[in-house]
């Protein structure tokens, strides 16, 4: 695989004896104990952080009686802590047996795989090398085991794609891109490849003018949602590679139309070839709402379709991603940033919203960055 970091270190091992303050070197090492960064993505900036995304491949530690308790991400040179992931927030771990899916026959894994985005505060010195400290509980010996390794060089000298927004207007919330959760952790292991088309995908919805709700009225009706039938725009000049249309939309939040194939996951969707080997995907569009057809040349900002609720959708929204291939899933999702947006508010705690509420801020313009998923933003 191109551009994958192969810089890895064997773990160093320390065992902390239960109830004892001294540390001793673990002499009986688990077999094949190592970690390697196998996906090293281009970092991208948000209004708060420089996010460094990557995927680690490790040995199957559970076979050695170890239970992962914590991951501490470190500056390899200074040992400064960059990120601390406790047991309740550990990343999703892909391991055999993989959960069966009706779409692909996936490989039998002999390693564990999981993805991390390290949020480096803006203005903070960037570590030349990032490494990890993994804290396990040895369930056989009733001890804690600390393992260090999995070092890599972030790709600071490269920049993500810069695009225009696929939507316009105000009070937008973009979700599931700047986190450790779905879509970021989604991967498919097919024919020896790690496919990850959704890796930097977002889902978006739109608040009312009071920033209180995304729908007014019956949530089982598409027309109740403030974003429903909003216009979707070309993010760059390009050529329409394909349009998939004619699929019935779901009604609001009912999920009442079944999905029978991978192609139906996107519902009515459009693929835009934006050049350089990159493709922009617009999924869940309204049936028969496309303003363009396959083969059309389009300009940045040109209307393409209407935002809808077709395919694998919980409610009206746009699922958008950029990949290096023409398949919405079996491809490599690419990081990207927006030319401009205006931040007007922030959700105080995304995991507990709406209980935690949100905070309005003076409208602040940001250029050539992405946003955190807590941000509420406007586009011209």
C-alpha positions in Angstrom: 0.0 0.0 0.0 1.3 3.4 -0.9 2.0 6.1 1.7 1.6 3.6 4.6 4.1 4.0 7.5 6.2 1.0 8.0 8.1 2.6 10.9 7.4 0.4 13.9 9.1 -0.5 17.1 8.9 -3.7 19.1 7.2 -3.1 22.4 9.3 -2.6 25.6 7.7 -4.4 28.5 7.3 -3.6 32.2 5.1 -5.5 34.6 3.8 -3.8 37.7 3.1 -6.3 40.4 -0.2 -6.0 42.1 0.1 -4.3 45.5 3.8 -3.6 45.0 5.6 -0.3 44.2 8.5 -1.8 42.4 8.7 -2.5 38.7 10.3 -5.6 37.2 11.1 -6.4 33.6 8.7 -9.0 32.2 10.8 -12.0 31.2 8.2 -14.2 29.6 7.1 -12.0 26.7 3.9 -12.7 24.8 4.5 -14.0 21.4 4.7 -11.7 18.3 4.3 -8.6 20.5 4.6 -5.5 18.3 2.6 -2.6 17.0 2.9 -1.0 13.6 1.2 2.0 12.0 -0.2 0.6 8.8 -2.3 3.7 7.8 -0.7 7.1 8.2 -3.1 9.8 7.0 -2.3 13.4 6.2 -3.0 15.5 9.3 -5.8 18.1 9.0 -6.6 21.2 11.0 -9.8 22.2 12.7 -10.7 25.4 14.6 -9.2 23.9 17.8 -6.7 21.2 16.8 -4.3 19.7 14.3 -5.7 16.2 14.1 -3.2 13.4 13.3 -5.1 10.3 12.1 -3.7 6.8 11.7 -4.3 3.1 12.2 -2.3 0.6 14.3 -1.9 -3.1 13.7 -1.0 -5.2 16.8 -0.8 -8.8 17.9 -3.9 -10.5 19.4 -3.2 -9.7 23.0 -6.4 -11.3 24.4 -4.9 -14.7 23.5 -2.3 -13.9 26.1 -4.8 -13.2 28.8 -4.4 -9.4 28.5 -7.3 -6.9 28.7 -6.6 -3.4 27.4 -7.3 -0.7 30.0 -5.8 2.5 28.6 -3.9 4.0 25.7 -1.6 6.9 26.3 -0.2 8.6 23.2 3.2 10.2 23.7 5.7 12.5 22.1 8.4 9.9 21.6 11.3 12.3 22.3 10.0 14.2 25.3 7.5 11.6 26.6 4.9 14.4 26.9 1.4 13.0 27.0 -0.5 14.0 23.9 -3.7 12.0 24.4 -5.1 9.7 27.1 -7.8 7.2 26.2 -9.4 5.4 29.1 -11.2 2.1 29.1 -14.6 3.7 28.6 -13.4 5.5 25.4 -11.1 2.9 23.8 -11.2 2.9 19.9 -13.2 0.2 18.1 -11.0 -2.8 17.6 -11.3 -4.9 14.4 -10.5 -8.5 15.2 -11.5 -12.0 14.2 -14.2 -13.2 14.1 -15.4 -10.0 12.4 -19.1 -9.3 12.7 -20.7 -10.8 9.6 -22.0 -8.5 7.0 -24.2 -9.4 4.0 -22.2 -7.4 1.5 -18.5 -8.7 1.6 -16.6 -11.8 2.4 -14.0 -10.4 4.7 -10.5 -11.8 5.4 -9.7 -13.8 8.5 -7.7 -11.5 10.6 -4.6 -12.6 12.5 -4.0 -9.2 14.1 -5.9 -6.4 15.8 -6.5 -3.1 14.0 -7.7 0.2 15.5 -7.7 3.8 14.5 -6.8 7.0 16.4 -6.9 10.7 15.8 -4.6 12.6 18.1 -5.9 16.2 18.6 -2.8 18.5 19.0 -3.8 21.9 20.3 -3.0 24.7 17.9 0.2 26.5 18.7 1.6 23.5 20.5 5.0 22.1 19.3 4.4 19.2 16.9 6.1 15.9 17.9 8.5 14.6 15.3 7.7 11.1 16.3 4.5 9.8 18.1 4.5 6.6 20.2 2.2 4.8 22.5 2.0 3.4 26.0 -0.6 0.6 26.4 -1.7 -0.5 29.8 -3.1 -4.0 30.1 -4.5 -6.1 32.9 -3.0 -9.6 32.9 -6.1 -11.7 34.0 -3.9 -14.8 34.5 -1.3 -13.3 36.9 -3.6 -10.5 38.2 -1.1 -7.8 37.4 -0.9 -4.7 35.3 1.4 -4.8 32.2 2.7 -1.7 30.5 3.9 -1.9 26.9 5.3 0.9 24.8 5.8 1.1 21.0 4.1 1.6 17.7 6.1 4.7 16.8 5.7 6.7 13.6 6.4 10.0 11.8 3.3 12.1 11.1 3.0 13.5 7.6 3.2 17.2 8.5 4.8 18.2 5.2 1.7 17.3 3.3 -1.7 19.1 3.1 -5.2 17.8 2.8 -7.5 18.7 -0.1 -9.2 22.1 0.1 -12.8 22.1 -1.1 -15.9 24.3 -1.1 -18.8 23.3 1.0 -21.4 20.9 -0.5 -24.1 22.9 1.3 -24.8 26.5 1.9 -26.8 28.5 4.5 -26.8 28.6 8.3 -27.0 26.6 11.4 -25.3 23.4 10.2 -23.9 20.6 12.3 -21.3 18.2 10.8 -20.9 14.9 12.6 -18.8 11.7 12.7 -15.6 13.0 11.1 -13.4 14.5 13.9 -13.8 11.6 16.4 -12.6 8.0 17.0 -16.1 6.8 16.2 -18.1 5.8 13.1 -17.3 6.8 10.3 -13.6 7.1 11.2 -13.0 3.6 12.5 -15.0 1.8 9.7 -12.8 -0.5 7.7 -13.3 -3.6 5.5 -10.7 -6.3 5.2 -11.1 -7.6 1.7 -8.6 -9.5 -0.5 -5.6 -8.5 1.7 -6.6 -4.8 1.5 -7.8 -2.4 4.3 -10.7 -0.6 2.6 -11.9 2.6 4.3 -14.0 4.7 2.1 -16.0 6.2 5.0 -12.9 7.2 7.0 -13.3 11.0 6.9 -17.0 11.1 5.9 -19.4 13.4 7.6 -23.2 13.4 8.2 -24.8 16.8 8.5 -28.1 18.3 9.8 -29.4 21.8 10.3 -30.8 23.6 13.4 -33.6 26.0 13.5 -32.9 29.7 14.0 -33.1 29.3 17.8 -30.5 26.5 17.6 -32.8 24.3 19.5 -33.9 21.4 17.2 -33.2 19.8 13.8 -36.9 19.2 13.2 -40.2 20.9 13.8 -43.2 18.7 13.8 -43.5 15.0 13.3 -40.0 13.3 13.2 -41.5 10.6 11.1 -42.0 13.0 8.2 -39.1 14.2 6.0 -40.6 17.7 5.7 -40.2 18.2 9.4 -36.4 18.4 9.1 -34.9 21.8 8.4 -32.3 20.4 6.0 -34.7 18.4 3.9 -34.5 19.2 0.2 -31.6 21.7 0.7 -29.5 22.1 -2.5 -26.2 20.2 -2.7 -23.3 21.9 -4.6 -20.2 20.8 -6.4 -17.2 21.1 -4.0 -14.7 21.4 -6.9 -14.8 21.6 -10.7 -15.2 18.1 -12.1 -17.0 15.5 -14.2 -20.0 13.6 -13.0 -18.8 10.0 -12.9 -22.2 8.5 -12.1 -25.7 9.1 -10.8 -27.7 6.4 -9.0 -31.4 7.4 -8.9 -34.9 6.0 -8.5 -34.8 4.7 -5.0 -37.7 5.4 -2.6 -36.8 7.5 0.4 -37.4 6.5 4.0 -39.9 8.5 6.1 -38.3 10.7 8.7 -36.7 8.6 11.4 -38.6 5.4 10.7 -36.0 3.5 8.6 -39.0 1.9 6.9 -37.3 1.1 3.5 -35.0 -2.0 3.8 -31.4 -2.1 2.4 -30.7 -5.1 0.2 -27.2 -4.4 -1.3 -24.1 -2.3 -0.8 -25.2 0.0 -3.6 -28.5 0.7 -1.8 -26.6 2.0 1.3 -26.1 5.3 -0.4 -29.7 5.5 -1.7 -29.9 8.0 -4.5 -26.3 9.2 -4.8 -23.9 11.0 -7.1 -20.2 10.5 -7.7 -18.2 13.5 -8.8 -14.7 13.0 -10.3 -12.8 16.1 -9.0 -9.5 15.2 -10.6 -6.2 14.0 -9.2 -7.6 10.5 -8.7 -10.2 11.8 -6.1 -14.0 11.3 -6.1 -16.6 13.1 -4.0 -19.7 11.2 -2.9 -23.1 12.7 -2.2 -25.4 10.1 -0.6 -29.1 9.9 0.5 -30.4 12.4 -2.1 -34.1 12.9 -2.9 -35.4 10.7 -5.7 -35.4 12.3 -9.1 -33.8 15.5 -7.8 -30.5 15.5 -9.7 -29.8 18.5 -11.9 -26.9 16.8 -13.7 -26.2 13.4 -15.3 -23.2 11.2 -15.9 -20.6 12.8 -18.1 -21.5 16.4 -17.3 -18.8 18.9 -16.7 -19.6 20.9 -13.6 -18.1 24.0 -11.9 -17.4 24.5 -8.2 -20.6 25.7 -6.6 -22.9 24.4 -9.3 -26.2 22.8 -7.9 -26.1 19.0 -8.2 -29.1 17.5 -6.3 -31.3 17.9 -3.2 -30.5 16.6 0.2 -32.8 13.7 1.2 -33.4 10.5 3.2 -32.8 7.6 0.8 -30.6 4.5 1.5 -29.1 3.7 4.9 -30.3 6.9 6.6 -31.7 7.6 10.1 -33.3 10.9 9.0 -32.7 13.5 6.2 -29.1 14.4 5.9 -26.1 14.4 3.5 -23.5 11.7 3.8 -20.4 13.1 2.1 -16.9 11.7 1.6 -13.9 12.0 -0.6 -12.1 8.8 -1.7 -9.3 7.7 -4.0 -11.7 5.3 -5.8 -15.1 5.0 -7.4 -16.6 2.7 -4.7 -18.2 4.4 -1.7 -16.8 1.7 0.7 -14.0 -0.2 -1.0 -11.7 2.7 -1.4 -9.4 4.9 0.7 -11.2 7.9 2.4 -9.2 11.1 2.2 -9.0 14.0 4.7 -10.1 17.4 3.4 -10.8 21.0 4.7 -13.2 23.7 3.7 -12.3 27.0 2.0 -14.3 29.0 4.5 -17.0 28.7 7.1 -18.3 30.9 10.0 -18.6 29.3 13.5 -21.6 30.7 15.5 -21.9 28.3 18.4 -20.5 25.1 19.9 -22.2 22.1 21.6 -20.8 21.9 25.1 -20.7 18.1 25.3 -21.6 16.1 22.2 -21.9 12.8 24.0 -24.6 14.2 26.4 -26.3 16.7 24.1 -29.0 18.1 24.5 -28.6 17.9 28.2 -25.3 19.9 28.2 -26.7 22.6 25.9 -24.6 24.8 23.7 -22.7 28.1 23.8 -23.2 30.9 21.2 -20.1 32.7 20.2 -19.4 35.9 18.2 -19.5 34.8 14.5 -15.9 33.8 13.6 -14.7 33.1 10.1 -12.2 30.2 9.5 -10.4 29.5 6.2 -8.8 26.3 4.9 -9.6 24.1 7.9 -12.2 21.6 9.0 -14.4 21.9 12.1 -14.9 19.8 15.2 -18.2 18.0 15.4 -19.2 20.2 18.2 -19.2 23.3 16.0 -22.4 24.9 14.6 -21.5 26.8 11.4 -22.7 28.9 8.5 -21.7 28.9 4.9 -22.1 31.7 2.3 
